[in-house]
Amino acid sequence: MHLIGDFLPITEFTSYEQTMRDFKVNIKDDFNFGFDVVDKYAKLDPQKTALVWCNDSGEEKYITFADVSRESNRIANMLYAKGIGKGDHVLLMLMSRYEYWYSVVACHKLGAVAIPATGQLTAKDIDYRCNYANVKCIVAVNTPSVTGYVREALPKCPTVKHLFCIGDADGFENFHAAYETHAADKLDFTPVPKAYEPMLAYFTSGTTGMPKMVTHNHAYAAAHIATAYLWHRCKDGGLHFTAADTGWAKASWGKIYGQWICGAAIFIYDYYGRYTPLDVLPLLEKYKVTSFCAPPTMYRFLIKEDLTKYDLSGIEHYCTAGEPLNPAVYEQIKQKVGKSIYEGYGQTETVLALGTFPFMEPRPGSMGKPCPLYGIELLDDNGKAVPDNVEGEICIRYDPKQIGLFMGYNTFENTRSVWSDGYYHTGDVATRDADGYYWFVGRDDDIIKSSGYRIGPFEVESALMEHPSVLECAITAVPDDVRGQIIKATVVLARNYFPSEELKKELQDHVKHTTAPYKYPRIVEFVDRLPKTASEKIRRVEIRNNDRKNK
C-alpha cells in the first residue's frame, strides 16, 4: 500500500501537459510527516519495509515503518525530557547510520528543527553552524574525526547543551542508552504540528562565501512527491537508492520523504570514507534496487567499468542531478545498461524544479521541463523574460500557496539578495529550446567572458568528456589582458593515461573540432582530483581562487 492518494486528487496522468495542469499536492494545515506518513504506515501496514540498510562491514538490517515509528517516539520523548522543544535546532551528524531516520522523524514529531550535516565537517564548520543556528543538541556518529571535531568546537558553542553519539565516547552520552528507556507507544508531550512552520534546515554547500542556512517548513516533505513520483518513478514495494550522504539536501530529495509517501523502501549503504562504483555495483545487484539516482560524478566513473559483470536488470529507472550530465556519459550508460538517464534540476532551496518527466523523451544534457509545482521563467539582467534560445537566469515565481520553496535564509540581507519582484532568483543561467526543454549554461559567476563571447563551462566540459583520456574536468576562467578572460581546463585523467604536452595539445584540438574553436582551453592542467563540495559538485571557485594565489 502507499499514501499517494492522501495527497494527490489525481494520481494517473496521460501527458506532460495534463500533468502540469492536474498535479496538485494537497496537505492539511497541521500536516506532519512523522504522524501523517510514518505513523500512518505503522498503523495500516506495520511490517511494510521502510529501510534496507547495510554497511561496509557486511552488516545489514531490514527496518519497518513500525520500527521507525517506535524508535522515533522514544527519541522524541528523550529529547523532550532533555529540554529540547518546538523550534529548537538539533544538529544531526549521523552520515548513513539508520539512526538518522529515527532521529529526523523524532525531530519532526517534536517540532524541533533538524539540521542534517555531513561527517566531513571540521571544528570550524561545527562552530559556525552551532552559533549561526543556536544549536541546542548534537547527535553524531562515533568516529574519531567527528567526535574529535565536536569536542574541539564545543567551548565556542555556548548554546549546545547536549551531546550524543552512537556508542561510547568521552564527553558524549550514549545515544541508544539515553533513548531506549523512554516510552515507545505514546508521546510525553502534546504535539502542535503546523505545516508552514520550520521543520528542517540545511547549510548550503558554499561554492562561494560562507554557507547560508536554508530553512524549510513541514510542507516541504509533501512537495517531494513531485521529486519521487514524477522523476524518480518510485513505486509501491520498490527499493530506491539515491547516492547521497544524509548531510546534504539530496538526501531529502531521495532518501526519505517522497519515496516513503510513494510506498517505496529506501536502500542505504553506510560507509566510512569514500566509496567507489565498484563498492556499490554488487549491492545494486544483491538487493535488487529498482530505481537509482546518482550525481554525474558517479556515472562518469561507471562508464569506465565493465558493467556486464553485474546483473542490474532490477533497475527500472535511472536519474541524475546536482550538475549537468555530459551527453557523452549519457550515451555510454545507455549503451551499457540499455536505459536512459533522466536528468533533473533543483537546489537546496527547492524540491525538483525542472525534470525529465513521464511522457518526455530525455534529451542528453537537458534538465527537462518545469515541475508542475513551480512557475519558472528565464529572466535577463533587467528582470524581463527572454525568448527561446536566449540565455536567462532561472527564476521561480512566488505563490503564497506554493509548497516546496524555502522559507528564507537566516539573515535578511542574504534573503533579499535572491528574492525580488515576486521571483526567487536561483543564480543559475540556462536557455530554453522551442520544445520547452531547458539547457544549463552555468552559475552566473561561472560564465566566462572571453573576447566578447559568453561561454558556459558545461559546453566545454562536455566536449572534453568525449575524449577517452578524460575522467573528469572543470572549466574556469583565467584573467587575460587582451581577451579579458581565457579558458582553463583542469583535467583528471582516466586509467592508463598520463600527463604530457602532447596530450594537452590533443585535448585542445579535440575541443576545437567538437565545438566552436573559440571555446578551446588555452590552459590545460592535469590533477589527481577535482575540488568538490560535500555533495560532489565541482568547486570551480576553488580552482579560480588557487589560480589567483599562485599567479
N, C-alpha and C positions, 0 to 999 in steps of 0.2 A: 504493500500500500504506500501511497505518497500523499502529500498535503498540498499539491499544486492547486487543486480545486478550492482550497480555502482562500487563495489569493487571486486567482485568475478567473474571472467570469467566463472567459472563452479560453480553452486550452488547445484547441486544434486550429491550425492555420493553413491556408491554401496558397498563399503568395506572400512575397515581401511586402507588397503594398497593403494587403489585408492585415498582416502582422503589425505594420506601422499604425494602422487605423484602430485595430481592436485589442492590441496587447495593453492591458491595464492591470496594474498591481494595486489591489485594494487591501488596506490594513485598518485595523481598529485604532482608535486614539490611544488605547492602553496596550498596544502590541509590544510583546517582549519575546524575543527569540527563545529564551530559556523556558518560558512557560508554554508558549503557543506552538512551539515546534518540538523541542527536546522532550518536555514532559508529556506532550500530547502523544508522541510516538510511544513513549514508555508506557502509557496507559492503554493505547489501542493495539500495539504490537510490540510488547516488551522485549522479545528476542530478535527484533529486527537489528541487523548489523549496522553500526554507526562507523566504526573504525576497524581497519585491518592494519595492525602495527607490527613492524619488525625492525630489528636494528642490525648494526654491522657485526654483532657478536653471535648472530644466529637465533636470538630470542624472537618470539612472536606472540601476539595477543589478538584475539577477536573480541571486540568490545561492543556491547549492545547499547541501544538507547536507554534501556533500564539502568545499565551501569553508569552512563553519563548523567542521567537524572539523579541517581542516588548519590554519586560522588560529588556532583556539583552542589547538591543540597548541603552535604557535610562541610564542604569548603566555604560555602556562603555563610553557614552558621558559625564556623570558626572565625572567619574574618569579622563578622558582626560582633562576636564576643571580644575580639581584639580592638574594637572601636572603629572599624572601617565601615563607612556608611555610604549612603547615596551621594554621588558627586565626588567622592574621594578617588584619587588616582592610584592605581596599582600597576607597577612595572613587572611584566612577565618576561623573564629571560629563560625560557624553557625549551628553546630550539625545537626539536621534533619529538620530545617526550610526550607520551599520551596524556600526562597530567596537564599539558597546556589546554586541551579541550575541556577537561573537567573545570579548570580554573577560569577560563574565559567565560564559560557558561555561568559559573558561580558569580562572577562579577556582574554579568547581565541581570541575573535574578536579584542581586543585592542593590543594583543601581550604581555600583562603583564603575568608574571609567577605566577600562583595561588599556594599558599601553604595551602592546607586544614589542619586543626588542630583540635584535639579533644577539647571539652569543659572542659576536666578534667585537662588541663594544669595549673600549678601554676605560680606565678610571675617569679620564677627562670627559668621555662621552656620557658616562653614567652620571657624573656630577652635573653636567649640563642639563640632561633630561630631568633629573630629580628636582633641581632648583627651578627650571623653567615651568614644570608642571606641578610643583609642590607634592611630589610623590610621597605617599604615606607608608607604602608597603612594597617590598620586592620579593618575588618568588623566582628562584633561579635553579638552573641545573647545577649539579655538583661536579664541576671541573675546576682544576687549579686556576686556570686563567679567569673564568667567570667569577668564582668566589673570591679570588685574589683581587681582582679589579674592583669588585663591590666593596670589599673591606678597605681598599685604598681610598675609594671615593667617599666612604661613609662620613668621615669627620667634616667634610664640606657640605653635607646634605642634612641639614637640621630637621627637615620635615619628615624624614624617614624614621618611622617608629618600630617597624617590624621587618625582620629578615628571615626568609625561609629558603631552604634548599632541599633537593631530593637526596635524602640520606643525611649523614652527619658531617658537619664541617664547623670549624672554630668560628664562633660569632653568629651562627645561624641556628634557628630552630629546625628540627627535622620536620619537614612538611607533612609527611604521612602520619607521624606520631601526633602532630598537632591537630590534624583534622579528622582522623579516623575515629576518635572518641565522640564526635558530635552526631546529632540525630540525622538520619538519612531519609526518614519518612515524613518529616514536617520541617517547616522553617520557623526559626525562633524570632522572626521579625515579620512585620506586615508589609508585603511588597506594595509599592505605589508606582507601577510602571507607567511611563508615558512615552509614546512612540517618537516624540520630537525633542526628547531630552538627550543629553550626551550619553553615549554608550562606549565609544572606542576612540582612541587617538593614536595616530602614527606620527613619527618624526620622519619627514621626507629624507630621501637618501642623500641629499646635499650635493648635487652636481655643481652648484655654485653657492658660496656663502655657508653660513651655519644652518643646520636643519631647522625647518619650521614644523610646529605641531599642528597636524591636520585632525580636526575633531569631527566625528560622525555621530549621528543620532541612531536610535534603535531602528528607525525605518530603513536605514542602510542595509540591514541584514536581509530584509524582504526585497529590496531593489536588486540584489544579486540573483534573483530568479532570472532576470534577463541574461546575466552572465552565464549561469549554469544551464538553463533550459533552452535558450536560443543559440548560444555559442558553443558551450562545451557539449551540448546534446546529452546531458546526463539523463539517465533513465532509472526508473524504479528497479531496484535489485542490482543495478550496475555497480562497478567499482571504479572510482575516478582517482587519477593521480595527477596532481599539479606539482611539478618540481619546484618547491619553494620552502624556505625556512619560515617558521611562524613569525619571525621578527619583522617581516615586511609585508606590505599590503597585498601582494599576490596571494598570500595565504588566505586572506579574507575573500579574495576572488575565487579561489579554487579548492579550499580545504575545509569548508565548514558550511556557510550559510545557504547559498543557493543549491548546493549539491544535496544537502540533507533535506531541504524542502522538496526537491525532486524525488527523494526516496533512494538516492544513491549513497553507498558507503564510500568512505574516504580511505585511500591507501596511503600509509605513512612509512617512509624509510628514515629511521633515526640513526644518525651517523655523527661522527666527530671528525672535524677537519673537512677536507673537500672530497667529494666523491666524483667518480668519472662515469661516463656512459657504460663502461664495462661492468661497473658495480650494479647499475640499475637494470640493464638488459635481462639478466637472469630472473630478476624479481618481477618484471613485467610479464615474463613467460610463466613463472611459477604461480603467481597469484591471479592470473587471468584478468589483468586490468582491462577495462572496456573503453575508457576514454582517457586521453593523455594530453596534458598541456605542459609545455616546457619553453623556456626562453630560447631565442635564436642561438645563443651560445651552445646549448646542448645539441641542437640539431646540426650545428656546424661540426661538432665532434662526431656525431653519429654517422655522418656521411663518410667518414674515414674508416669506419668499422665494417666488418663482414657481418651484415645483419642476417644472412642466411643461416647462421649458426643458432638462431633463436626463433622460437615459434611465437610470433607476435600477432597471430591471426585473431586473438581475442580483442585486440584494439580496433574498435569500430570508428573512432573519430580522433583526429589529431588537431591540436590548436597551438598557437603561439602568440605571445605579446611581450611587451617590455621594450622592444625596439623593432624596427622593420626586419623582415626576413628577406635575405638576399634571394632573388629569383633562381640563381644557380643552385642554392641549397634546396629550395622548394622542389625543383625539377629532379634532383638526385634522390631526395627522400621519396618522392612519388614513384620513381623508377624502382627503388629498392623495396618498398613496402606495398606499393600498389594503391596508395590512398593519398588524397590531397591534405595539405595543411591549411587550416582555416585561421587566418590572422584576425587579430583584434587590437583595439587601442583604447587606452584609458589612463588614468593617473591615480595616485594615492588619493586625490581629492574626489574621485568619481568611482562609479562602477563602470562596466563596459560602456564606452561611448560610441565607438564605431566597431563594426564587426562584419565578418563574412557569415551570414545567417542562412537558415534553411531557404531553399528556392533560389539561392545565389551560387553562381559558379565562381570559385576562387580565381582571382587574378594575381599571379605571383608578384609580390611587392606591394600590393594594395591592402590597406587597412579595412576595406569593405565600405559599408554604408552606415548611416546613423542608426543607433539603437532607438527603439520606439519610446524609451523613457525621456529622451532629450531632443530639444530643438537646437540644431547645430548650424552655424554659419561660418563661412570663411570671410574674415574682415581685413581690410587694409589698414594702414597706419592712421587713417582718418576715421576709422570705425565704419566704413562703408563696405557692403557686401561686394565681393569680387565675382566676375563671371567664371565660367568653366575654363580650366587650363591656365588660370592665373593664380599665383601664389597668394595665400592669405593665412592669417592666424586662425587656428581652430578655436571657436568661441561657442559657449553653451548659453542659450537664452535662459534667464532666470524665470521660474514659475513658482509662486508661493505654495502650490500643491505638489510640487515636484519632490520625488524621493531619490536618494542616491547621490546627491551632491553635498559636499561637505558643509558643515556649519560655519566654518571660518578658521583662521589661524588664531594663535593666542595673543597676537599683537595687532592693534588697529592698523598700523602703517602697512604691515605685510598684507593684510586682508584687502585694504583699499587699493593696493597696487595691482590686484588681479580682478577686482570687481569694478566695472564701470558701465554706465549706460544700459543697465539691465542685462549684462553679459558677464559670465565668468571667462576670463582670458587664460587659456592654457599655456601660452608661450610657445606652442608648437606650430610650425608652419607646414602647410600642405597645399595640394591642388586637388581639384575635383574634375573628373572627366565628364564627357557628355552623357554617360550612362549612370552617373551618380556615385561612382566609386571614388574614394579618397586615397590620395597618394602622399605619403610622408616625405617632406623635404628636409626637415631638421629642426632642432631647437632654434629659436630666434637668435640666440647668441652663438650658435654653431655655424650659421650660414657664413660662407666665405665670399668675400667681395674682392675679385681679382680682375684688374684691367677693365673695369666696368661690368663684368659678369657677376651674377649671383649664382653661387654653386652650392648645392646641398651636399653634405658629406656622404649621405646614403647612396647617391647615384655613383659616386666614385668608388666607394667601398664595394658596391655590387659588381662593378666592373672588375675590380681586383679579385673578388671572391671566385670569379670564373677561372682564374689561373690555378692549376693543380698544386702549385707550391704554397698557396696562401691558406692557412688555417683560420686566422682571424686578422682583422685590420681595423685601423681607425684613421680617419681623415681629419686633419686640423689645418688651421691657417697659421702661417708664419709671416710676421710683418716684412714688407719689402718696400724699399724707397721708390722703386719705379712703378711696380704694379699695385701697390697698396698692400696686398697680401698675396702670398703664393701658397700652393697646396703641398702639404706634407703627408706622407703615408707612413704610419707606424705599423709594422707587419710582424705577425707571429707565423713562423713557417711550419708547414706540415712535416710529418716524419720523413726522413731521408732527403730533406732539402737543407742546404746550408748557405749562410750569407756570403755574398760575393758581389763585386762591382758588376759582373756580367748579369747576375740575376736582377740587380736593381734596374739595369738598362732594359732587360727583358720585360720586367713588370711595367716600366714606363711606356714601352712600345705597345704592350698589351692594352693598356688603358687608352692610348691614342687611337687604337684600331677598334676598340669596343664601344667607346662613347666619343663625344666631341673632343678633338685634340687639345683644346684649351683647358680641359679638366684634368690633364695628366699631372701626377705629383712630381714636382721638381726636386723634392727631397724624399728619400726613402730611408727609413731607419728600421733595422731588424731588432726585435726584442724577444725575450723569453715569454713574457706575459704582458697583457694589457691591463692598465689600472681600471678597476671596476668598483661599482658600489656594492653594498651587501646584496642587492637584488640583481647582480650580474649585468647591470647596464655599464657600458663603456664610459669611463670618465674622461671625455675629451678635454675638459677644463684642466685636469691634472697634467695632461700632456702639454697643453699650452703653457701652463704655469712653469713646468720644468724647463721648457724651451726658453722662457724669459730669464729664468735664473741662470741657465747655462750659456746665455748669449755672451 
